[in-house]
Amino acid sequence: MSTVVINTTPIPPELTRDPEAKERFIHEARAASALRHNNICTIHEVDETDEGKIFICMDHYEGKTLKEKIKERPLKLEEAIDIA
């Protein structure tokens, strides 16, 4: 049997205090959930709790972020092309 790990990422309230900004954030996050690419995390759901907290439910991946990899050393051209 395999294990499925999902991250539920809460969004900081300062990013969603303004109702217009909040709606724009949700709209853009839902649009991003339609993207399918090997180098983009799959977003399963963008929603709001009963308490008004926004969250994104996405796949969990082991490893380093692009920011962490670049801190270690510059990417080779082939690596950058593969990521893009």
C-alpha positions as a printed NumPy array, in Angstrom:
array([[  0.   ,   0.   ,   0.   ],
       [  1.284,   3.474,  -0.822],
       [  1.16 ,   6.556,   1.339],
       [ -0.236,   9.852,   0.098],
       [  0.928,  13.005,   1.852],
       [ -0.92 ,  16.267,   1.334],
       [  0.164,  19.665,   2.647],
       [ -2.476,  22.073,   3.829],
       [ -0.84 ,  25.471,   3.748],
       [ -2.543,  28.307,   5.64 ],
       [ -2.236,  31.731,   4.068],
       [ -1.045,  34.545,   6.372],
       [ -4.006,  36.785,   7.277],
       [ -2.135,  39.949,   6.302],
       [ -2.343,  38.767,   2.678],
       [ -6.118,  38.413,   2.775],
       [ -7.445,  41.135,   5.108],
       [ -8.771,  43.277,   2.27 ],
       [-11.863,  41.515,   0.813],
       [-10.912,  42.462,  -2.759],
       [ -7.342,  41.199,  -2.311],
       [ -8.704,  38.03 ,  -0.7  ],
       [-10.983,  37.293,  -3.677],
       [ -8.16 ,  38.031,  -6.113],
       [ -5.84 ,  35.685,  -4.202],
       [ -8.408,  32.861,  -4.24 ],
       [ -9.117,  33.412,  -7.946],
       [ -5.412,  33.355,  -8.853],
       [ -4.717,  30.303,  -6.675],
       [ -7.595,  28.417,  -8.317],
       [ -6.262,  29.402, -11.741],
       [ -2.832,  28.077, -10.722],
       [ -4.46 ,  24.794,  -9.7  ],
       [ -5.231,  24.149, -13.381],
       [ -1.518,  24.084, -14.252],
       [  0.061,  20.685, -14.858],
       [  3.858,  20.496, -15.142],
       [  6.549,  18.253, -13.65 ],
       [  8.117,  21.239, -11.891],
       [  4.907,  22.724, -10.474],
       [  3.279,  21.399,  -7.323],
       [ -0.236,  20.03 ,  -7.864],
       [ -2.873,  22.111,  -6.084],
       [ -5.936,  20.073,  -5.118],
       [ -8.034,  22.698,  -3.393],
       [ -8.117,  26.369,  -2.455],
       [-10.753,  27.167,   0.129],
       [-11.706,  29.031,   3.268],
       [-12.426,  27.62 ,   6.725],
       [-15.568,  28.51 ,   8.668],
       [-13.356,  30.945,  10.606],
       [-12.427,  32.761,   7.381],
       [ -8.888,  31.402,   7.062],
       [ -7.728,  30.716,   3.5  ],
       [ -5.754,  27.531,   2.797],
       [ -4.23 ,  25.689,  -0.145],
       [ -4.237,  21.893,  -0.2  ],
       [ -1.368,  20.56 ,  -2.337],
       [  0.919,  17.582,  -2.852],
       [  3.907,  17.252,  -0.537],
       [  7.336,  16.784,  -2.115],
       [ 10.589,  15.834,  -0.423],
       [ 13.703,  17.743,  -1.351],
       [ 15.005,  21.272,  -1.65 ],
       [ 13.314,  24.36 ,  -2.982],
       [ 14.742,  26.151,  -5.988],
       [ 15.804,  28.968,  -3.66 ],
       [ 17.764,  26.487,  -1.5  ],
       [ 19.449,  24.919,  -4.543],
       [ 20.524,  28.308,  -5.901],
       [ 21.976,  29.294,  -2.49 ],
       [ 24.269,  26.247,  -2.693],
       [ 25.606,  27.056,  -6.149],
       [ 24.526,  28.593,  -9.442],
       [ 22.51 ,  26.275, -11.656],
       [ 24.144,  24.869, -14.755],
       [ 22.439,  25.839, -18.004],
       [ 21.1  ,  22.293, -18.474],
       [ 19.58 ,  22.316, -14.971],
       [ 17.906,  25.684, -15.537],
       [ 16.465,  24.498, -18.861],
       [ 15.193,  21.288, -17.252],
       [ 13.458,  23.257, -14.494],
       [ 11.915,  25.727, -16.946]])
